[in-house]
Each structure stands twice: as C-alpha cells, then as structure tokens.
Amino acid sequence: MLLSHCPVCEMALGWTKTAGVVYCEWCPRRSVDLREFPQQLVQPEDGEAIEFVGNLVNPEVTDIDFSKWKSSALGNLSRGDLFQLVVKTASESQRAESGSYSPAIRFKHLERAGRAVLGWPKSFVTLAETIGPMQGKAGASLREQPFWRLGYDPTLNADVRRQLKAMHRTSRNRSVTTHSYTRVYGRSLQPVSHPHAPLRSPQVELQRLIGGNPFRCVEGDIETKIKVLRNIHEVQAMSLSLGLPVFDLYELYKEGLLPELQASLTDCGFPEPSHQAEVSAREVMGSIPARGSPGGANVASLRFAMEQQQTVPWSTIFTAISNGKITLSRGPPSGRGTVHDLYPDDFATVDSVLNDPRNSYLPSSLSLTQSELALSMGKSISMAARFVELTGIANGLTLGRIREERQKWIMSFESRILLQRRGIDPGEMITNLRSASVPFKNHKGIFLWARADAMECLGLQ
C-alpha cells in the first residue's frame, strides 16, 4: 500500500528519503517531512504497475535492480525519461476523463500510466484507443488528441516521440479500416468517397475521410482501403521499389503475393490474405535474368497499351511469369521500380494473358494521383501530367475518367507498341498519321491521336 499524494503540492509519488526524513520531490517546501502528514492509504488494482512507477523514483532501488523493468522497446531510456513519460501519460489520462488538466494526478491514472509504459507499445495503444477517443473528435489533429499529443511534447525523449507518432499513424489507419458508424449525435453519415473531388496528398485524403464527423468503412470498400494504404510507410516504400500503384499492390497482397506487407497491414486492421502463393511477387521478379539492353517496351507499358481497361490484375501476370507462361528479361535500372526494368522476350508470351477478358477488379470511381498514373503507364510523371492536361481530367482523375479518355485517344507510345506486336515497323507511324489527317492534340512533345481514326489508319483494328 502506498501514499496517494503529497498533502502540500498534491503531486502523487515523487518522494525521496534522506537521513530518515521523507521529502516530496516536487513540493516547493522541501523542509516538510511527509511523515508528519498521515494520508489515506490506497489499495492498487495493478500492483506490478505501481511497483514499477515507485521503483522509478525510489533512490534505494539501484539501476541494476531496476533493469528488470527494462523493455526492448524502451530499453535505451533513463529512469528520468521513463518517469517523465509516466507522468505525462497519467496527466493525459486524467485530462481525457475529466476534461481539464490538474496539478494533482490521481492514483488510478498513475496506475494506468505505469501499465501503459510497462507494456509499451501495446498497452499504451490500448489506453489511447479506449480512453482518448471518447473525448477527442475523430478529425482532430495529432496535437489536439489525448495521449497522441505527446508525440509533440518536447519534454519527452526524442525516440519516444518518434515511436508515438508511428503508433498513432498505425492506430488511425486501423480505426478507419475496421470501424463502421451509422449515425452519431443525430447527424447523417458523410459519404465515404469523393470521386469528383481532386485527390490531395495521402494525409489530406485520410483527414478528409475522417473529417470532423464519424466515418465508415463499408466491407469491400476498396476506395477507403486505398486511402488508408497510401498512408502506410511500408506500402509507400513497396510501391516505389516495385514501381506499382498502391491499388495494384493491394490486389497482389490479397492474392498472397506480398507476404512482406502482412505484418504492417494486419496491424492497421486489414485481414490476412485468404491464401499464400508459393512464391512472392518479389521472388518472381528477383529470379528474372539480366540480358544486357533488351529492346521494346517494358512490361508495365505493354500492359497499359494492350489492356485498355486495365482489368487484368498484376497477380495474373506474376503467376504467369512464375509458371513460365510469360518469359521476361531484366534491363538496366530505370529508377522507376522493378516492373519498369522488365521486358518480354516476345509478344506471344504475353498476348494470351493480357487478352484474357474478365471483370474489372477496380471500381471506376477510384481516384488516382498523377504519379500512380505514370506507374500504370510505365512512363515518367511528366508524360502522365501532360496526358492529364491534354484530356482536362486533373480535377477528377479517376480510373473511370481515364478509361473514358482512352476510348477517345491513344498516345504515340501505345501505337508503337501495338504496331510492334503485329510485327509492323513503327518508324513511319507519325508521318502516316499526319498524312491521313488523323485528329490529334499535343503538348510539349506528347501527342494524343483520335483512337478510332489512328487505329484504322495504322491497320490495327
């Protein structure tokens, strides 16, 4: 049983014993012997947590004796840093419950804080998710939310602040992915998706999704899930490494082809894949041999040109590569990701796969960034940006709008790929199109040709 608080300054714990006299660490009246102030005794519910907090400030507990409390996640922190984290966490716990700060921290909040730090990070996240959201708005900024605001507290250790920010990102992503609300405070539910609004940065999109109102994630709502995925660091890194848009990565993950993402995604509330492929997509690409400088189009550009609606999933392509149905060679690094460095040995190996009709696995309302469009094309961001500018779809860049514009227009690189597929030399293509007066648009060297007229002129229909 422990003293609950100092009768002078009302701060809990924080005492020291010198020459048999017990002083309060925080009290301005250091001359007061706490033994002269009998206090109410308390019975802790979590004795281990309170013992941990008491050992933090007990000068009779040596650092060697205290080492039993050290966890791998916070093992580099001093006892002073740990105590500061406990006090700040307890203060936020009390504020979340009472709605205001108080210089006196009640015993139960120190107990909660001790458990949160002792079981870091899982216990802290549990505390933040079960107590913090009751008082905070869903759309509140990080600095405004109970517990998570500590990620910006300069009095805490820098590594603790870094961990807090990472834990908050994971917690927020998980809450968007897994929670469903229908009506709160008598207000109607806001729409999940905004297909006609321009796509902003991943952080802004997620904040828009949460907003100041309750949010929902409908089962199977791919658009909501993609917005969450764009905020997960490991997904962003994988997208850059492989050269694939986030929505294509998610399809690969669901098919069991990206086990490397499973831990990160399940932490954020995504279900595990229903099955695991025998070989991951990265292993498939890693086994492709390098053969100098193969000519022609890379596999990403080839898919874009030959599969106008983008309905053939990458899982189908990687499965075909792994079983030998498609054979590829690795060219020099493009700097745009692995799939942009892979070239088919011949068109016949990919025709049967890319010509396999199927229903689209992506909704037309799915919003894209220009960077994701460039990855889909297998081309540069500047080329994707010029396509967007020429077609006028910058304020509504969705998969459906792209499909509509591609029915009207064809880019020069697509025409060349389709000619090469037929075994036709594309060298005179531009001259032939101009001679036939095929309607076109151009901007900074990028040409869009009227698809139907161009296909007829080039004998591609």
C-alpha positions in Angstrom: 0.0 0.0 0.0 1.3 3.5 -1.0 0.8 7.1 -0.1 -1.6 8.5 -2.7 -0.3 12.1 -3.0 1.7 14.9 -1.3 -0.6 16.9 1.1 1.4 20.1 0.3 1.6 20.2 -3.5 -0.8 17.4 -4.2 1.5 15.6 -6.6 1.5 11.8 -6.5 4.6 9.8 -5.7 7.9 11.5 -6.2 9.4 11.4 -2.8 12.9 10.9 -1.5 14.4 9.8 1.8 17.4 11.5 3.3 18.7 10.8 6.8 15.5 9.1 7.7 13.4 12.1 6.6 10.9 11.7 3.7 10.7 14.7 1.4 8.4 15.4 -1.6 10.5 15.6 -4.8 8.1 18.2 -6.3 7.0 20.2 -3.3 8.4 23.8 -3.0 8.5 23.3 0.7 11.4 20.8 0.8 11.7 21.2 4.6 8.4 19.5 5.2 8.7 15.9 6.4 5.9 13.9 4.8 5.8 11.6 7.8 4.1 14.5 9.7 1.1 14.3 7.3 -0.7 11.0 7.7 -2.5 10.2 4.4 -5.2 7.9 3.3 -3.9 4.6 2.2 -4.8 3.2 -1.2 -5.1 -0.4 -2.5 -3.7 -0.7 -6.0 -5.6 -2.8 -8.6 -2.4 -3.3 -10.6 0.4 -3.8 -8.0 3.1 -4.5 -10.6 2.4 -1.3 -12.5 2.6 0.7 -9.2 5.7 -1.1 -8.1 7.3 -0.1 -11.5 6.4 3.5 -11.0 7.6 3.5 -7.5 10.9 2.0 -8.4 11.4 4.7 -11.0 11.8 7.3 -8.3 12.9 5.2 -5.3 16.6 6.1 -4.7 17.0 2.9 -2.8 16.4 0.9 -6.0 19.7 0.7 -7.9 19.9 0.9 -11.6 20.9 -2.8 -11.7 17.9 -3.7 -9.7 15.7 -1.5 -11.9 16.9 -3.2 -15.1 14.3 -6.0 -14.6 11.7 -3.5 -15.7 13.5 -2.6 -18.9 11.7 -3.5 -22.1 13.3 -3.8 -25.6 11.1 -1.0 -27.0 12.2 1.5 -24.3 15.4 -0.1 -23.2 17.6 2.9 -24.1 15.6 5.3 -21.8 16.9 6.5 -18.5 14.7 6.3 -15.4 14.2 10.0 -15.6 12.9 9.8 -19.1 10.6 6.9 -18.2 9.2 8.7 -15.2 8.6 11.8 -17.4 6.7 9.5 -19.8 4.6 8.0 -16.9 3.7 11.5 -15.5 2.7 12.9 -18.9 0.7 9.8 -19.7 -1.1 9.9 -16.4 -1.8 13.6 -16.9 -3.4 12.9 -20.3 -5.4 10.0 -18.9 -6.8 12.3 -16.2 -7.5 15.1 -18.7 -9.3 12.7 -21.1 -11.5 11.6 -18.2 -12.2 14.9 -16.5 -11.9 17.3 -19.5 -9.3 19.5 -17.9 -5.8 19.5 -16.5 -5.0 19.3 -12.8 -1.7 19.7 -11.0 -2.6 16.8 -8.8 -2.6 13.4 -10.6 -4.9 10.9 -9.0 -3.6 7.5 -8.1 -5.6 5.5 -10.7 -4.2 7.5 -13.5 -0.6 6.8 -12.4 -1.6 3.1 -12.2 -2.9 3.3 -15.8 0.2 5.1 -17.0 2.5 2.6 -15.3 0.8 -0.2 -17.1 0.8 1.7 -20.4 4.6 2.2 -20.2 5.4 -1.2 -18.7 3.6 -2.9 -21.6 4.8 -0.5 -24.2 3.8 -0.1 -27.0 0.7 -2.4 -27.0 -0.6 -1.3 -23.6 -0.2 2.4 -24.4 -2.1 2.0 -27.7 -4.9 0.1 -25.9 -5.1 3.0 -23.3 -5.1 5.6 -26.1 -7.7 3.8 -28.2 -10.1 3.0 -25.3 -10.0 6.3 -23.4 -8.7 9.0 -25.7 -11.4 8.8 -28.5 -14.2 9.3 -26.0 -13.2 12.9 -25.6 -11.5 13.7 -28.8 -13.1 14.5 -32.2 -12.4 11.9 -34.9 -11.0 14.7 -37.2 -8.9 16.4 -34.5 -5.2 17.0 -35.3 -2.5 15.0 -33.7 -1.7 17.9 -31.3 -5.3 18.0 -30.2 -5.8 14.4 -29.3 -5.4 12.9 -25.8 -2.2 10.7 -25.5 -1.2 11.1 -29.1 -0.4 14.8 -28.5 2.6 13.5 -26.5 4.3 12.9 -29.9 4.9 16.6 -30.0 5.8 17.2 -26.3 9.4 18.5 -26.3 9.9 17.4 -22.7 9.8 13.7 -23.7 12.7 11.7 -25.1 13.1 12.2 -28.9 12.9 8.4 -29.6 9.7 8.2 -27.5 8.2 11.0 -29.6 9.1 9.2 -32.8 7.6 6.0 -31.6 4.4 7.8 -30.5 3.9 9.3 -34.0 4.4 5.9 -35.7 2.0 4.3 -33.2 -0.6 7.0 -33.9 -0.4 6.5 -37.6 -1.0 2.8 -37.2 -3.8 3.3 -34.8 -5.5 5.9 -37.0 -5.2 3.6 -40.1 -6.6 0.7 -38.1 -9.6 2.7 -36.9 -10.5 3.8 -40.4 -10.2 0.3 -41.7 -12.1 -1.5 -39.1 -14.8 0.8 -37.6 -18.2 1.4 -39.0 -20.6 4.1 -37.8 -24.1 4.8 -38.9 -25.3 7.8 -37.0 -23.8 9.8 -34.1 -25.3 12.9 -32.4 -28.2 12.8 -34.8 -26.1 13.7 -37.9 -26.3 11.9 -41.1 -23.3 9.9 -42.2 -21.0 11.6 -44.6 -20.1 9.9 -47.9 -17.1 7.6 -47.8 -15.7 8.5 -51.2 -15.4 11.8 -53.1 -15.0 10.6 -56.7 -15.3 14.0 -58.3 -13.0 15.9 -55.8 -9.4 16.3 -56.8 -7.1 13.9 -55.0 -4.8 15.6 -52.5 -1.9 14.2 -50.5 -2.4 10.9 -48.7 -2.5 12.7 -45.3 -5.1 15.2 -46.5 -7.2 12.5 -48.1 -7.3 10.5 -44.9 -8.2 13.6 -42.9 -10.9 14.4 -45.4 -12.2 10.8 -45.0 -12.3 11.1 -41.2 -13.3 14.8 -41.1 -15.0 16.2 -38.1 -17.7 13.6 -38.3 -17.9 9.9 -37.7 -16.6 7.8 -40.6 -17.4 4.4 -42.0 -15.6 1.7 -43.9 -18.1 -0.5 -45.8 -17.0 -4.1 -46.2 -15.4 -4.3 -49.6 -15.0 -0.5 -50.0 -11.7 -0.6 -51.9 -11.6 3.2 -52.2 -11.5 3.7 -48.4 -8.9 1.0 -48.1 -6.6 2.5 -50.8 -6.7 5.9 -49.0 -5.5 4.1 -45.8 -2.9 2.2 -47.7 -1.4 5.4 -49.1 -0.6 6.4 -45.5 1.3 3.3 -44.5 5.1 3.8 -44.8 5.8 0.1 -45.8 3.3 0.3 -48.6 4.7 3.5 -49.9 8.2 2.0 -49.9 7.0 -1.1 -51.6 5.2 0.9 -54.3 8.4 2.8 -55.1 10.5 -0.4 -55.0 8.3 -2.4 -57.4 7.1 0.5 -59.5 3.4 -0.3 -59.0 0.5 1.9 -57.8 -0.8 1.2 -54.3 -4.1 -0.2 -55.6 -2.2 -2.8 -57.6 -0.1 -3.7 -54.5 -3.3 -4.3 -52.6 -4.6 -6.7 -55.2 -1.2 -8.6 -55.0 -1.4 -8.6 -51.2 -5.0 -10.1 -51.2 -3.8 -12.8 -53.6 -1.0 -13.8 -51.2 1.8 -12.5 -53.4 3.2 -9.8 -51.0 3.7 -11.6 -47.6 6.3 -8.8 -46.8 3.4 -6.4 -46.1 1.3 -8.8 -44.0 2.5 -7.6 -40.6 2.1 -3.9 -41.4 -1.3 -4.3 -42.9 -2.8 -6.6 -40.3 -1.6 -4.1 -37.6 -3.7 -1.5 -39.5 -6.8 -3.7 -39.4 -6.6 -5.3 -42.9 -7.4 -9.0 -43.0 -4.8 -11.6 -43.8 -4.8 -13.0 -47.3 -7.1 -16.0 -47.7 -4.2 -18.0 -49.0 -0.4 -17.6 -49.6 1.1 -18.0 -53.0 4.0 -20.4 -53.3 6.3 -17.7 -54.4 6.0 -13.9 -53.7 6.0 -11.3 -56.4 9.4 -10.0 -55.3 10.9 -13.5 -55.5 9.4 -13.9 -59.0 11.0 -10.7 -60.2 14.2 -11.5 -58.5 14.6 -14.7 -60.5 14.3 -12.9 -63.9 17.7 -12.9 -65.6 19.5 -9.7 -66.8 20.3 -9.8 -70.5 22.0 -6.6 -71.5 19.7 -4.0 -73.0 16.5 -5.7 -74.2 14.6 -3.6 -76.7 10.9 -2.8 -77.0 8.5 -1.8 -74.2 8.8 -2.7 -70.5 6.0 -5.0 -69.1 4.2 -2.1 -67.4 3.9 0.0 -70.6 3.0 -3.2 -72.5 0.1 -3.9 -70.1 -1.1 -0.3 -70.4 -1.1 -0.3 -74.2 -2.5 -3.8 -74.8 -5.1 -3.8 -72.0 -7.1 -0.6 -72.4 -9.4 -1.0 -69.5 -6.7 -2.1 -67.0 -8.8 -5.1 -65.9 -6.0 -7.8 -65.9 -4.6 -7.9 -62.4 -0.9 -8.0 -61.8 -1.4 -11.2 -59.8 -2.3 -12.9 -63.1 0.8 -11.5 -64.8 3.1 -12.6 -61.9 1.5 -16.0 -61.8 2.1 -16.4 -65.5 5.7 -15.4 -65.0 6.3 -17.8 -62.2 4.9 -20.8 -64.1 6.8 -19.9 -67.3 3.9 -18.8 -69.4 5.4 -15.4 -69.7 9.2 -15.0 -70.1 11.0 -11.7 -69.4 14.5 -10.3 -69.3 15.8 -7.6 -66.9 17.1 -4.4 -68.5 19.2 -1.6 -66.9 17.7 0.1 -63.9 15.2 2.7 -64.9 14.9 4.3 -61.4 11.1 3.9 -61.7 10.8 0.5 -59.9 11.4 -3.2 -60.8 8.5 -3.8 -63.2 9.8 -0.9 -65.4 13.0 -2.8 -65.8 11.4 -6.0 -67.1 11.0 -6.7 -70.8 9.1 -9.5 -72.5 11.2 -11.8 -74.7 8.4 -11.8 -77.3 4.8 -10.6 -77.6 3.4 -14.1 -77.9 4.3 -14.8 -74.3 2.0 -12.1 -73.0 -0.8 -12.0 -75.6 -2.8 -14.8 -74.1 -2.6 -13.3 -70.6 -3.4 -9.7 -71.5 -6.2 -10.7 -73.9 -8.0 -12.8 -71.3 -11.3 -11.0 -70.7 -12.5 -10.6 -67.2 -14.5 -8.2 -65.0 -12.6 -5.2 -63.6 -11.2 -5.7 -60.1 -11.0 -1.9 -59.6 -14.0 0.5 -59.4 -14.3 3.3 -61.9 -14.7 5.8 -59.1 -11.2 5.1 -57.7 -9.1 8.3 -57.6 -5.5 8.2 -58.8 -2.6 10.5 -58.4 -0.5 11.5 -61.4 2.3 9.5 -60.0 0.1 6.4 -59.9 -1.0 7.0 -63.5 2.7 7.3 -64.5 3.4 3.9 -62.8 0.5 2.4 -64.7 1.8 3.7 -68.0 5.3 2.6 -67.3 6.4 6.1 -68.2 7.5 9.3 -66.5 5.4 11.6 -64.3 5.8 14.4 -66.8 4.2 12.2 -69.5 1.3 11.4 -67.2 0.9 15.0 -66.3 0.7 16.0 -70.0 -1.9 13.3 -70.6 -4.0 14.7 -67.7 -3.6 18.3 -69.0 -4.5 17.4 -72.6 -7.6 15.5 -71.6 -8.7 18.0 -68.9 -9.2 15.5 -66.1 -7.0 17.0 -63.5 -9.9 17.8 -61.2 -11.4 14.4 -61.5 -8.6 12.0 -62.0 -10.4 8.7 -61.6 -9.9 5.3 -63.2 -13.3 5.7 -64.9 -12.3 9.1 -66.4 -9.0 7.6 -67.7 -10.8 4.7 -69.3 -13.3 7.2 -71.0 -10.4 9.3 -72.4 -8.5 6.3 -73.6 -11.5 5.2 -75.6 -11.2 8.6 -77.4 -7.5 9.0 -77.6 -4.3 6.9 -78.0 -0.8 8.0 -77.1 2.0 7.6 -79.5 3.9 5.1 -77.4 0.8 2.9 -77.3 0.5 3.0 -81.1 4.2 1.9 -81.4 3.7 -1.0 -79.0 0.6 -2.2 -80.9 2.4 -2.0 -84.2 5.4 -3.9 -82.9 3.0 -6.5 -81.5 1.8 -7.0 -85.1 5.4 -7.2 -86.4 5.0 -3.8 -88.2 7.9 -1.3 -88.2 6.6 1.8 -86.4 9.2 4.1 -87.9 6.8 5.9 -90.3 3.9 6.0 -87.8 3.8 9.7 -87.2 4.2 10.5 -90.9 1.4 8.2 -91.8 -0.9 9.6 -89.1 -0.2 13.2 -90.2 -0.7 12.3 -93.9 -4.1 10.8 -93.1 -5.1 14.0 -91.2 -5.9 12.0 -88.0 -7.1 14.4 -85.4 -4.6 14.9 -82.5 -3.7 17.0 -79.5 -0.2 17.7 -78.5 1.6 19.3 -75.5 5.3 19.6 -75.0 6.1 16.7 -77.4 3.3 14.4 -76.2 0.7 13.5 -78.8 -2.8 12.2 -78.3 -4.4 10.8 -81.5 -8.1 10.1 -82.1 -8.1 6.4 -81.3 -10.6 5.1 -83.8 -9.0 7.1 -86.7 -5.5 6.2 -85.7 -6.3 2.5 -85.3 -7.9 2.5 -88.8 -5.0 4.4 -90.4 -2.4 2.1 -88.9 -4.3 -1.1 -89.7 -4.7 -2.0 -86.0 -8.4 -2.6 -85.9 
